[in-house]
Amino acid sequence: YLLPSMVFQNIFFNAFAKLAPSLAPIFTGLLLFVAALSAFNAWRKGQLFNNQKDIETIRKLNWREFEVLVGEAYRRKGYNVIETGGSGADGGIDLVLKRGGEKLLVQCKHWKMENVGVKIVRELYGVVIAEKATGGVVISSGKFTQEAIDFAKGKPLELLNGTQLLILITEVNKAQLQTIKDLNEKICPMCSAKMVLRTAKKGQNAGEKFWGCSAFPKCKTTQPYNG
């Protein structure tokens, strides 16, 4: 809506500026659609992650859902997760994880019964070197052969089997619950110390609970308890 008031030297830009108000609702609609789609996608990934209770629920996922689960786990650990997509059930780098100066290449192998062999691990290592990545991660819902485990030793590679993936998911959930708990703790508005729940021992409010500053008597701030 502001573009028509601007003057451009380019004839094309001037023509576009005059049409901008009529095009604004279309662009707004597209942006709202993309935002809604993004929000739904984030909710879907969150639900998939939260529904994993044990190794059996993980093994019931298809290969694409398995990749989404792994990506969501690392996203909640603070990584920027890039889903490469289109790799199919068997090949290629499935996820690129970035955090600070760290760059990890992830390959997901949703094999329920078979062991992941050294060939897969060796190929990932080659890509890690070629891409100059910080390291690589192979994640499987099954297990790894001893040869694969031995090859990964001493290299910037991490191998996570199904049990270890479940542990990762559990640890991420615990960390998030602790973060929520910390955010919900009351903070003193005067000195930023924690508020603690106390009970009045005398006066007209004797027996009633209230929030008092943990820095008392240095800080005597109180707040009503509405529990």
Salt bridges, closest charged atoms under 4 A:
GLU67 OE1 - ARG64 NH1 3.14
GLU72 OE1 - ARG75 NH1 2.97
GLU72 OE2 - ARG76 NE 2.98
GLU83 OE2 - LYS45 NZ 2.83
GLU83 OE1 - ARG64 NH2 3.02
GLU83 OE2 - ARG75 NH2 3.75
GLU102 OE1 - ARG99 NH2 3.78
GLU123 OE2 - LYS119 NZ 2.56
ASP150 OD1 - LYS153 NZ 3.65
GLU185 OE1 - LYS194 NZ 3.47
